[in-house]
Each structure stands twice: as structure tokens, then as C-alpha cells.
Amino acid sequence: MQGDLRELLAAAGLRPLDEPRPLGGGDIAAVYRLDTDQGAVVIKRDAAERLAGEADGLRALREAGSGLVVPAVLAEGGGFLVMEALETGARDGRDAAALGEGLRRLHTVVGESHGWARDNACGRTPQPNAPLADGRAFQRERRLLPLAAACHAQGLLDDRLRGRIEAIAGDLEAWLPDAPACLVHGDLWSGNVLHTPRGPAIIDPAVYRHYPEVDLAMLTLFGAPGEAFFEAYWNGAAPADWPRRETLFLLYPLLNHLLLFGSGYRGAVAQTVSRLEAG
């Protein structure tokens, strides 16, 4: 075990009982589990700025009091983030509804502006969060245009597809009402939802304040959270324009996947753009 990690653990009052064991699924950061005299912890090793943003997000989610399980931050520094380890198990039949109820409560935490007090990251991608009063402007200036430009610079978007995305971003005021700036997890794909004996847990946040559909759409990116989830979240009254909002708020994560993982996501981006153009 590296000396700086040992010192970080000692400063947090944690005495290791063994050596850190690598965990699977860490596409962005190296992730380990370690048994200590205070219980098991999870350790991430990554760029200090990304870890600081994640720690900030975990604290914000815990303070929101949504009822969802969020791992506690135990220590950070030196390129490490030490968190409470969550015990996972089989999905409970009530988890989908509990996730919907908890997310609805999370989204009742609102601020004056869309954005966040600090920038963070979605995966390895820097995520600018400088606040803007109007949510449409935030989605355009902080999400769609920067990602489209980054993908274009890497040769992953041609001029025409980039132009179509820019046109969609410029036309948001024509159909999308402004809305309160809700606290969102920011990267809530299904892999960042865990099932624990205490109920559903959310991990690996990229938090900011924006439209709540940010989280709802992300949950549909690689599957669907199920009817019980949406019934609990909307209490049986889904907004009429949900399909169009879902499509819009899938565009940013799809552009991010295109940037991170390459041209295999270009078709999904193009299809999403076409659906938005169709209205």
C-alpha cells in the first residue's frame, strides 16, 4: 500500500486490515475495496480535480435528504477518494418505486440558477457548470454546444451533423419552457444505481442544478427503470411532452459517449437529432 494512501487513511482514523483489492467496472478511475477496523471502504484513484468534484457531489446528494442511499465520503487527497462501502444484493421488488420516490424528493431541492458552484466531470469529460438563470441557455451553452464542438474537433461529427445539433440548441426556447433548477445526479445511468439492504443507492455523481429530466432520461439510456419507477416518480401523471424531453436530454450523454468511446455512438447521436427535428 502506498505511503500517501496509508497516511490519508490514518488521518481519517481508519486502520487497514489487509491490502486494497481491485474492483471491476472502473472504466474511468481505478477502484479498490479495503477492509479496515471501521468497516469496509471503497477507494478511488484518479485525477485530483475529478475526485474533488465527485466528493462534492456525494456530499450534496447526502445533504438533500431524499431517502436514497449515498455513500459517505471518509477522506480525500493525494489523488485518492475514500468512501463508505455499500453492501449490495439482489434487487428487491420495491426498489423501482423507492428509486422513483427518492428521485422525486431529490428533485424538489432547487436553486436560483441552472449549474453548480464548481465545474466537475462526467466520466473523463470536463463538465462546465457556470450558472445561468435560464435552463434553455444552460443546456445550449454548457452542454450541447461544447460537446458538439469537442466531438467535431476529434473528427467524430461532420460539419452537417454539428450544424444540425447547433440548430436544435438554438431553437430550445421555441418549445421547451424554462423550469426551476433542480438538484440532479447528472450521470444517473443504470450502472450508477445499486441495490442495497437499505434500499436503492446512487453513486458516481456529476451533480448540478437543471431540468429533472436529465436524470430520468439517463435512466433510459441503456434500458428502462420500469413502470413502477415512473408511477412513483410522476404519481401516475406523466407530462405530455416527456417523449420529446427524454430525447433532448439523451443528446448530451450520447455526445459524451461519442467523445469518450468513439464513432460507434455516432448513429445514435444522428437518430436522436432526427427525432428532435421531427418535433
N, C-alpha and C positions, 0 to 999 in steps of 0.2 A: 504494500500500500504506500502511495506517495506521501512524503512527509507533510506537504501542504494540506492534503486531504485529512490526514491524521490530526493535524493542528486545528483544522476547521471543526472536525467532529468533537475534539476535546473542548474547544471554546463553547460549543453548544451543549456540553455535558453528556456527550454520547461516547461510550467506550465500546469499540468494535469487539465482537466475539469471534470473528473469522475474517476472511478476505472477501472483498466485493465479488459478486457473481454476475456475469453479463446477462442481461435480459434481451429477449428478441423484440423486434418491432421498432428499434430505434433508427429510423431512416435518416434522421437529421442529426441527432446527438447520440453519443454513447450513453447507455443506460445500464445501471447496475442495481442489484439488491444486496443489502448488507444487514446482518443481524447484529444488534447492539444490546447493551444492558438495559436500554429503554424501549426495546422492541425493534422490529424490522423497519428499515428506511430504504427509500429509493434515492439513488444518486445519479444526477445527470452531469455529463461533462460536455461543454460546448463553449462557444464564444461568450465572453462575459456579458456583453450587451444583450444578446438574445436571452440568456438566463435571467438577467435582471428584469427584462420585460415579462418573462413568464412568471417570475416570483411576484411581481407587482400585480399581474392578472389574477393569480391564485388568491392573493390577499383580498382583492376587490370582490371576487366571487364568494369567498367565505363570509365577508362582511355583509353581503347582500341579504343573507338570511333566507334563501329560497327554499331551504329544506333539502336541496341536493347535496350529496356528499362531495366535498372538495378537499384534497389532501392539504395538510398544514405544511407551511414552509418552516423548516427547522434551522437551516443555516444556508448561507450563500457566500461565495467569494472564491477568488483564485481560479475561476473557470469551472466551479462546481456549484450545483444546487442540490441540497439535501432536503427531502420531503418525507412526510409520513407515508409508509407503505400501506396500500389498501388491500385487504383480503378479498379476492374475487371468487365467484361461484356461478352456478347455473342461474340463468335468467328466471326470475320469479314472474308468475303470470300477471302480477300487479305492477311490474316495473314500467311498462309503457305508459300507463296512466300516471304513475308517480313522476315520471320524467316530464310528461306534459304539464302536470300541475306545478312542478318545481320550476320549469322554464317560464311558465306564465307569471309566477311570482318574481322570478329574476327580472323579467322584462317590465315589471312595474317600477323598477329603480330607474329614474330618469334624471337627466341633467339639462342644463340650459343649451348646450351646443352638441352637435354631432362631432365625434372624435374622442380624443383622450389627452391627458396632460403630458404624455410622453409617446414617442414612437416605439413600436415593438416589431415583431416579425411574425409572418405566417409561414411556417416551415423555415426555410433559409431566406425567404424573400423579405427584405425590409418593408415595413408597413407604415407609411406616413399617416399620422393621426392629428396633425394640427387642426384645431377645432374650427368649424364653420357653422353658422347659425342655421342654414338651410340644408336639409338632408339630401335634396337633389344635387346641390352643388358639391356636397361632400362625396357622394357616390361618383360623381363625374371627375372631380379634381383630385381626389385622394385614392380612388380605387380604379375606375375603368381606364382613364387616360394614362396614368403612369404604367399600368400593367400592359396596356396595348403598346405603348412606346417601347417598353423593355422587350417584349416579345418581338416587335418589329426590328429592333436593333440586333437581336440574335438570329434574324432570318426566319423566325417561326411564324410570322404574319407577313403576307404580301401587302402592298400599298392599298389594294382594293378592300381587303378584309379589315385592315386597320381603319380605313376611311368609313366603312360601314359601322364599326364599333364607335368611332368618334361621333357619327351622326346620331346613333342611339343615345349616347351620353349627352349630346347637346339638346335632345328633344324630351328629356325626362319631365320637365315642367308641364309638358302638354298633356300628360296623363297620370303622373304619379303625384298625389297630394303630399305636401310636407307633413311631417309627423313628429311626435315627441322623440327625443334622443334617448332610447332605452339602452341600458347596460346589456351588452351581448358578449357571449363567449368568444365569438369571432372565428373559430375554426372547429365547429361542432359537427364534424363528420362522425360516422358511427364508430370508428376506431377510438375516438376520444370520449366515448361513453362506456363506463364499466359497470358491472353488476356486482354489488357487494351485499353482505348480510344486513347492512344499514340502509339499503336502497340504492337507486342509481347514483353513480358518481360521474363527475365531469373533470377531465384532466387536459393538460397541454393547451391552455387558453392563449388567445391573441386578442385580448379584450379591447373594446372601445364602446362608444355610445352611438347607436344608429338605429335603423329600422329593425324591428324584431325579426322580420323575415330573413335577415342574414342567417340566423341560427336555424330557422325552420327549413330553409332551402338547403343548407348544408347537410341536414339530416337526411335529405332525399337524394344526395349526390351519388351514393353507392348502394342504394336500396331504399327502403322506406321504413319509418318508425312504427307504422301500423295505425289502424283505425282508432284503437284505444288511446293512443298518444294524441291524435288530433281532436278526438272527442273531449279529452280532458283539457287540452290547451284552449280550444275555442268554445267549450261548453255547448257544442252542437251547432254553432253559428259561424261557419267559415265565411270569410269575406268573399264577395262575388268576384273580385279581381285577383284572388290568390293565385290562379294558374299563371297569370302574367307576371305577378310579383315574384313567384317562385323562379320563373325563367330569368328574370332580370338578376336576381340575387345569386343565381348559379353562374352567371357570366364571370364574375370576379374570381371565384375559386377555380373555374375551368381555365381561365387565363393563367392563374398561378400554377396550376398543374402543367400547362403547356410550357411555361417558363422553366419549371423545375425538372420536368421529366421528358420533355421533348415532343416531337411532332405527332406522336400517337394521339395527342389530345386536340389536334387542330380540327379534325372533323367534328368533334363535339362542340368546339367553340363556334364553328361555322353554322352548325344546326341550331344552336341557341340563338345566334344572331338572326337567322332566318325566321325563327318563331317570334322573336321580338318585333321584327319588321312587319310580320303579318298582323300584329296587334292582338 
